[in-house]
């Protein structure tokens, strides 16, 4: 692979549970958020991103079906 001058690694810090819950709420029933940062114990993983996306998709479908 060799050394890459512009790649020096990264780290992520998880916010508190209370701060993570806020983006999980839809905005004006029209904007929904998903992603690895909302995946609870799978935060910071690709699997967490997928599961979060699937959960939000189910939430959107349920809200559309209720209308």
N, C-alpha and C positions, 0 to 999 in steps of 0.2 A: 504494500500500500504506500509506504513512504510517508514522509512528513508533509502535512498541508499547512501552509503558513496562515491561512484564514480560519482554520478549525482548531479550536483550543478546548473543546468540551463545553458542556452545559450542565446546569443543575436547575431543578425546579423546586419551589417551596409551596406546600399546600396551605391555603388559607384556612381559617377556622371553619368548623362545620356550619356555623351561623352565616358566615360570609359566603360559603358555597351554596347555601340554600336559595339565596336571592336570585341568582341567574337562572335557577331552575323554574322560576315562575314565568308563564307567558306574559308578554307585554301586549296589552290591549286585545288579548285573544287572537292576535294575528302573527306575532313574532315569537317563535319558540327557539330555545337554545339547546344544543347538544354538543358533546365532545368529551374528550378524555378528562378534562378538568372538572367534569361533573359526574365522574364514574365511581365515586365512593372509594371502596377498597381497591379498585382497579385503576385509580387515577394514575395518569402519566403512562398509560399503556395503550397500544393499538386495540387490544381487546376491550378495554374500557371505553374507548371512543366508539367502537362498533355497538357495544351493548347500550351505551347512552343514546346513540342515534336510533336504535331499534325501539327503545323505550319511548322516546319522544315521538317517533312515527306512530306508535300505538296511541299515544295521547292525542295527537292531531286527528287521527282517524276517528277516535271516539268522540271528540268534540264536533267534528263535521257530521257524524252520524246523528248526533243529538239535535242538530239544527233542523 
